[in-house]
Amino acid sequence: MSKKFNGFESNMIKEALRNHSKKLEAEIASLQSLDKNPIFAPGFFDIAIDDIIKKVDSMTLKKDRNV
């Protein structure tokens, strides 16, 4: 069994991370619209998840990377 992701696995993980980031950012915006102070600043999850996506890319087979 390979220790690296193939293209399909990599794309599934990255798409899930992007969707999760959108959901979290929407939650932050929703809290702000209610005049509440969320623990995380807007954009935090976009940056954090971009870093995770870079790690996924580095753990993907070279032939399957779309970098």
Secondary structure, DSSP 8 states (H G I E B T S, - for coil): --SSB-HHHHHHHHHHHHHHHHHHHHHHHHHHHTT---SS-TTHHHHHHHHHHHHHHHTB-GGG---
